[in-house]
Amino acid sequence: MVSWRSTVMLLFLPAVANLFSYTALLSLATMPWVHMQYLVAVIYGQKYPLLGFSLIFFAYFLTYIQVNYLIPVYVPFLHAAFFYLTLRVASKFGLSLKGLVAYRREMVLSDLVVAALLVVVMTPIMYLLFKFFYNAAYGSVSTFLYYSIRPPWHVAALVVFSFTAGFAEEFIWRGYGVTAVESLARSRRTLKAVVVTSLAFAVWHVNLFHIIPTMVFGLVYAYVYVKRRTLVPLIMSHTAFNLLSIVLL
């Protein structure tokens, strides 16, 4: 039987691990040369305030750039670790990877249609939400610069990240999460499963300005999973959406 303890752990523990990893990277990034930038900024800022402000902004921006560049590098390892952990726990409760993915050959065409509809509908919605919150948080100039400066290795990492996110995140939060919460809730099972897993999925993304967009994404995908009871169209559309984000954002 599925337990609340194991379910809550598997749904929210990835967010703790992601936050710890992000914080550790941010701390390492700000230690050596960024502090030197601050020192120089203070020295020059005494006689040249505009130059001092520019150096401080440059230091903050470079720190933000290098940390966020590393997200698609380390997150796939978190995907793999928590996918494995979830699979082990799910197997103890009689839930299998095959059963949760629920691939059915006779449903391939309809799965493709659902996946295509999700991409068509969700892409503009998520694009507008992310653009709005990123511009509000970091300003349109820094957002433009961040998404304009992408070395080849970063693009390659984003492609790998797109596939690991599409599979692992759907299995953890939609496949196992929705199924587990439904089996535990005594009333309004589907509603609680959709809301709880969507919240856990949003928190997993750590960034405060990701919460609302990813919560919307999670609600839609959890609802579709409840209706379809298969991860196939969700994995396909989630992966496609992430790949499109590399180009659009």
C-alpha angles and dihedrals in degrees: 000000000000114000130211090231096058092041096052090045094052094044099047106023092078088061090054091050092047092049091049092049093047093047092049091051092047091051092049091047094054098045110080120022100013091063087052088054090053091050092051090046092053092048094048092036091067092066101017110035094177092053091047092051091047092053093049091049090048091052093049092046095049090049090051091047098050095044094048091045088061096051095086088047100057102026094071087061089054089048091054094045097049093040088057092045092048092048091052094049093043091052090056089059095047096261116131134193091240093050095049095044087047098192111190120184093211090055097052095103095048090044089055091050092050091047091050092048091050091052093047094047101036100042097069092039094051092041092056094043095049093044091050096049095041092050091046092049104039106013127252094269097055090041090053092047093049094051093041096055107068121148117207094255090056092052090049090050090050091053092052090045091052092059097042091047093047093054106030098041093049092048095047102041104025105026103037098017100053093040093049097046091047090054092050102043117089098201136022088012098171095046092049092046093051095046098042095047092044091052092049090048091051094048090050089068089064097199109111091219091055094058100087098040093046091043089057090047091050094048092053094045094045090051091050090049091051090052098042103029091210132099095206099095091038094053092046096047095041090053092045091049092052091049091049090049089063088063102033103043 
